[in-house]
């Protein structure tokens, strides 16, 4: 016996023997040609017990593709057998609607095909073999619908040519990569660019993975992989192109705001969209925002659009250039003053110059410090920043400082570190917001607090001379596969 499957009971096994002895398993198939795919298919009526062949491995590509490093799409072609129902054309749409949970759902595979075995008055509705293995697989509602439309519940077998284009990303990569190793199909989408973080064991297959990601995701025309080399000064990752064009200028729309930038030369993380929006919503029209590490403007531009006055800074000349570009793109260039300074120099320069007048007003003042690997170390720049205390301390600047923590209690950890850096206990006058988990046992947090007047007007601390963003960034900024 060339076809064999396990049966759940003796009763099913005896049924199989009876069908086999009658020769029903080997009826000659009727051939048909699907005009849309030019693939050879056949349909035949097969006893229900044979449907137990349809295991979750049904869609698995041929074993010969294992270890492939250069994509050969033709090698994935195979013929599989799926269950089908013969349905009169007069009730076809109603039946398809009733069977939407049981019908086949594969990329590029139609749910309805021509039935060459009958007249043109019938069509075949292809079913999902993982959900339908016999007539008893239909739900009560589905069975009732079939009866009401006078559709026979007798299952057919339809031989279907499955190609590379009908497989999902995970199925292709699981078939190619060595068994037992992690398979990644996840990536960050930045405009037309898919950004991946491949592991060492996946690198021999990197170009194939890149091609599959591009094939299976419409609009992706470039796939890149972040290498372990990170530009310590400007936070832009070193990356290599795995597939597609080498156009690194991305166009992105986030929270209704348009951005353009060279992804290979600036920092952008699409996973921070919600955080950008959360902070911007805390800023009221007429308030002032100092964005110390502004990047290409994901905080600065929407804040300006909402009516805030913004002073935005970034040390990276490319980020500075694209920040200005994005301000013009979104027509807020008159509301944003941009700077190309070290973060400490920005605090002890433009921030120091603007604060005295702002503290006398009533509009709020916000300082955004989104450099999680190092931002806490810049808090000491606020010590003794100003000399003349305002009449009241109600309008002291509110700091939103981002940081990483690997501590078991990250909230306590980041508050302690912020307190140590700024030189004042913040435990009773700050809040901590969890942003996201960036790696196992590593969280990104945001500490929010008003700069204490005891710090801002302290006479016990000499001002630190403006300097470049500190050397520790060279080993700490974005550890290997971390991204902020």
N, C-alpha and C positions, 0 to 999 in steps of 0.2 A: 504494500500500500504506500503510494508516494505522497499522499496527503494525510496528515495525522494531526489530531489535536486532543487535548485532555478534556474529559467530560466530567461534569459534576456528579453524575449519578449513573447507575446501571441502566435506568430507563432511557436516558439520553443516548447511552452507548448502544443499546439494542436498536433504537430508532436509526442511529447512524448505520449500523450493520444492514438493516433492512433496506435503507436507501441505497447503500453501496451495492448490495446484492442485486438490486433492480437496475443498476447501471445509471442511476440518476445523477451521480456525481460527475459523470463524464459526457454530459450532453454537449454536442458541438456548438460552440458559440457563434452567434450571428455578428458579423463585423459591421462597424459603422465608422464614419469619419467625421470628426468634429471640425467644422469649417473654421472655427475661431482659432484653434491651436494646431490644426493639421496633424493631430495625434490619433493613432489607431486605438479604438476602443471596442469593447464588445459587451453584450448584455445577455444574461441567461437566467432562467428560473432555477434556483438552487434550494434544496431543503434547508430549513432553518438551522439544524445542528451545525452545519458547516460554518455558520457565522461566528462560531467561537474562535475561529482563527484570528479574528480581528482584535488583536491585543494592542496595548499602548505603543508597541514597537512597530505598528503598521506603517507609520510615516517615516521611519528611520531610513536614511539613505543607504545605498549599497555599501558593504564593508570595505570595498576596494578603495574608497576615498580616504580611509584612515591614514593619517600621516602626510596628506597632500599639503604642499607648501605654496604651490602655484595653482591658482584657481582654475579648474577644468569643469566648467558648468555641465558639459555633456555627461560627465561621469556620474552625475546625480540622478540621471533618468532611470526610472523603473516603472513597472506596471504593478498596480495594487488593485485589490478588489474591495469594493464598497457596496453596502446594501442600498437598494433603491425601491421606490414604489411607482407602479404604473398608474398614471392619473389622467382622466379625461380632460382635454383642453378647456372644456366649458367651466370646470370648477378649479382649474389650475391655480389661479391667484389666491383663491380662498384656502385651498389646501396648503399652499406654501406659507401663507400667513399663519395658519393653525399649527404648522410644524416648524416654526422658526427656531425653536429650541433643539430640535432633533435633526434639522437639515445640516448638510455638510457646510463647514465654514473654513475654507482654505484660500490663501492668496491665489488669485487667478483661476480658481475652479468655479464654474457655474453650478448653481444648485439645481437647475433644470436643463435637461439635455433631450435631444431628439430620440424617439423610440422607433428604431427601424424594424422591430419585431412585429409591430402593429401598424395600423393605418395612421395617417397624420392627425387623427383625432385624439391621440394619446401622447403624453410626454412622460419622461422619467424624472422623478424628484430624488436627487442623491441625498443620502442620509449619512450622518456622522457615525462611523463604525464604533467609536468609543462610547456612544450613547445608545445605539440601537444594535442589538444582537439577535433579537427575535421579535415577534409581534407583541410579546408581553412587555417589551421595553417601552412602548408608548405609554404616556400618562393617560389617566382616565379621560381627561379633556381632549387629548389628541385622538384617542380611540373613538370617542363619541363623535368628533368632527369627521373622521374618516367614514364612519357609518352614515352620518347625515348626508354626506356627499356621494354615497354609494361607491366608495373607493375600496377596492380589495386590499386587505392587509397582508396579502401574500408578498413576501419580500423577494426581490430579484437580486442578482449579483451583477454588478457593473464593473467591468475591467477598465481602469482609468490609468492613463499615462501620467505619472507624477514627475515633474521636472524640478530643476534647481529653483525656478521662479515660483514654484508652489510651496516651497519649504520656508519655514520661519528661520530667522537669524540663529536662534538657539539650536535648532535642529541641524543646521549646516555645520556650525562650529563644534557641536557635540560629536558629530560624525567624523570630523577631521582631526581634532586634537586628541592626544593620547588619552586612553580611558583612565579614569580615576583622578584626572587633573582638573583644576578649576577652569571653567569656561566663562569668559566675560563677553556680554553683549551690551553692557551699559556704557554710556558715554554722556558727556555734557554737550548740549547743542548750543553753539554760538553762531547765529546766522546760518550760513551755508557750511560751517565747519563743525565736524564731530570731533570732540576732544576726548581721547581715551588715556587711561593709565594702565598699561599692560604690565603684567608680572613677567619675571624672568623666563619662566617656562613657556610663556606664550610668544616670546619674541621671535622664535624661528618661524612662526606662522603670521607675523605681524602684517605683511603685505596682503595675505589672503584675508585676514580678519578685516583689514581696512576696506578691501574691495567688497566684502560681504555687507559690511555696515553701510557703505555707500549705495549698494544695489538695493538694499531693503528699506532704505529711508529716503523717501522722495524729498528733494530739495537739498540734500547733503551732497555737495560736490567736492568736498575735501575732508579727508580723515587724517588727524594728526595724533601722535603719541608723545606724551610728556616724558622727557628723559630725566635722569636723576640730577642733571646739572641745572642749577637755578641761579639766575642772575641775582646776586646778593644785594645789589644796590637798588634795582628798580622793580623787583618782584615779578618780572616777566619770565616765564618758564622757557627753557630750551626745549624745542620740540622738533620732531621729524615728520615729514609727510609720508603717510603709509599708502594713500591712494588718492587719485584725483588731481585737481589743479593746485598749483602752489600760490593761490590768491589768498593772502592772510587778512585782507581788509574786510571785516565783517560788518553787516548791518543788522542791528538788533532792536527790537521793540520791547521795552519792559515797563509795565504799569502805565501804558499809554504814552511813553516817552521814547523817542527815536535816538539811537546812538550809532555812531560809526567809529571804528578804530582798527588799528593793525594788531590783531590778536597775538602776533608773535613778538610784539614789542611793548605791550602794556599788560596790565592785570585786569581780568574780568572773570567773575564767577557767577553764572546764571542761578546758582543755588541760593544766592543772597537776595533775590528779588523781593521776597516777603519781608526781609529785614529792612531793606531800603524803604519799602512802603511804610512799614511800622514806624520808623523814626520820622520820616517826612510828615506823617499824619500828626505827630506830636508838635510840629512847628506851625505856628499861627501866622497869618498874613501880617506883615509889618515887623516881624521879628528878624533878628540877625543870626546868621549861621557862619561859623568859622569851620571850614572843612580842612583839617590839617593834612590828611593823606587822601586827597580827593580822587585820585585816579583819573578816569575819563569823565567823571561827573555823575555817578549813579545816586549820590545824595544831593549834590549841589544843584544840578539841573532841575529835578522835580521840586526841590525846595523853592527855587527861584520862580518856577511856574506857579507855585501855590501862593506867591506874593511875598516871599521873604527876601531880605537883602543878604547876599552871599559873598563871602570872601573864601575862595577855594585855592588850595595849594597842593602841588605835588613835586617831588624832587626829580622824577623821571621827565626829561625833556619831551619824550614822545607822548607821555600821558598829558603833560601840560598843553602840548599842541592839539591833541584830540579833545581835551577838555574845552579849549577855546572853540574848536570846530563844532562840538556838540551844543555849546551855548548858542552859536549862530544858527545851527540847524533847528533848534527849538525856539529861536527868537527870544532868548533871554540874556543876550550878551550885555545889555545895558543894566541888568540886575546882578551880574556876577563879575567881581573883580578876581582875576586869576593871577597866581604867583608860581614861580618855579624856584622854590627854596627848600632847604632842609627843614624838617618839621619843627625842630627846636628854634631855628632862626625865624620861622613863621610866627611861632607863639611869642617870642621875645621881640619881634618886629611889628608887623601889621596888627596882630592881636593886641599887643601892648598899647599901640598907638590909638586904636579904636575904642578900647574898653572904657576909659574914663568918661567919655561923653555918653556912651551907651548905658553905663551904670546910673547915670543921672536921670535917664528916661524911664518909661514904664514898659516898653516893649521887651519881650524876653530875648535872652542871648543864649545860643547853643554852640557848643564846641564838639564836633564829631571827630573821633580819632580811630579810624578803621585801619589799623595795622596790627592785627592780633598778636603777631609774634613779638612785637616790641613796644606797642603803644604805652603800656604801663610805665616803661622806663622814661617816657617823656613827661610824665606828670610832675616831676620835680621842676620843670620849667615854669610852673605857676608859682613857685615859692618866691615871695617878695617881688612879684611881677610889677605891682603898682605901689605907690608911696602914699598917696592921699586918699584916705577912706571916704566913701560916699556918705551922704546924710543917713542912709538906711541900707540894710543889706538884703532887701527883698528882691532886687534885680541882679543878684550875683549870677555869673554864667553857669549854665547847666552843661556838664560834660557827659558825653556818651562815649565811653572808652571800651574798645574791644580787646579781648585777650583769649588765650588758650589756657586750659587747665587739664592736667592729668591726675589731679587729686581725687580721692574718693568722695570728698565733699567740695565740689568745685566752687560753690557759692562762697563758702567760708574762705577758701584759698584765694580767690581773686580779690575779695574785699581786703584781706590781710595784705596782699601784695600791693594793692592800690594805696592802702594806708601808709605802708612803708615808703613807697615812692614819693607820695605827696607830702609826707611828714606830718600827718594828722590822722587821728582815728576816725574812720568813716562808717564804722559798723552801724551806728544808730541813725545815719543820715544818707543812706544810699539804697538803691534797689539793684537787683541783679536779674538779668533776663537771659535765659538759655536760648542761644541762636540755633546751633546745630551740632551734631556729632561729626567731627571731621576724620576721625580714625578710632579704632578700638581704644577705649579708655582715654580719649582726648576730646574735650568739648570746647566749643567756641562760645564765649559768654560776652555779655555787654553790661558793664558797670555804669550806672547812671547816678550822678550826684551833683549838688551845687558846690562850686569851689568855696571852701570855708574862707571867711574874711581873715581868719587867723593865718591862713596860708597866703592868700593873695596880697595882703598888706604886711606880711611879716618883715621885721627888720633884723631877724636873727640869721637870715640866710643871704649870702652874697649871690648875685646873679651869675649863673653859669654862662660862659662865653658861648655865643652861637657856634655851632659846629656841625659837621656832617652827621648824618644818621649813623649811630655808633657801630663800631666794628663787630659786636656780637651778631649783627644781622647776617654776617657772612656764613655763620654756621647754623643760625637759628631760624632764619626766615623761611618758612614753609619746609618742614622736614620731609625729605624724600617725596612721599606720595601725598602729603597733606595739601589741601587747598582751602583757602578762605573765601 
